[in-house]
Amino acid sequence: MAGNTILASNNSGKLREMQQILSPLDFAIVPQGKYDVTEVDETGLTFVENAILKARHAADATGLPAIADDSGLEVDALHGAPGIYSARYAGSDGTDQQNLEKLLQQLIDIPEDMRTARFQCLIVYMRHALDPTPVICQGTWEGRILTSPRGSHGFGYDPVFYVPGHDCSSAELAPETKNALSHRGQALKKLVLALKS
Ligand code: IMP
């Protein structure tokens, strides 16, 4: 399995996290930008469809195996929104801050015990673009949406995602602690086990 595997993302935070967690495997993770792979439209209606679209596109463009993840936040009081639209909740040009403000606004009348939510992460590994049996791993991280932001680590909805076991927001966790608990960390650990076997 030695050689390069393409990461279908140019997010440097994700790249670092994946390289660290996937280091027991004998292949190097290289971001798709290094091979001039363009971004693909995320037209799927589920996390897994979007992850497959991204991995297939990167594998097709490079002729190499590819890994893609798709993730987002599901809020029970909003019937699962923002879900697959988490990155674009406040519009396609919206920032993380605008997404977070919109979320707090939508939940303004919702009491604490009804603010349950979870991050979901789907990771897909495709051996080649036509791989009919991609390796698919899922991680889920349960929490609650705070009424105002706390902490300065992380990104996205981290400042409003309360982590019950640690009594703080995920933006208040040290990055290593977040990686050990998070939806993405869990999905990546499953991927290591699946690819090792
Ligand atoms: P994508 O998987 O890069 O498409 O990310 C989807 C969106 O979900 C991000 O832009 C964030 O808004 C949100 N999200 C996913 N994972 C996290 C996380 O670990 N912390 C905070 N927000 C996240």
Residues whose N, C-alpha, C, O or C-beta is under 5 A from the ligand:
A	BS01	IMP	D69 D70 S71 G72 L73 S86 A87 F155 G156 Y157 D158
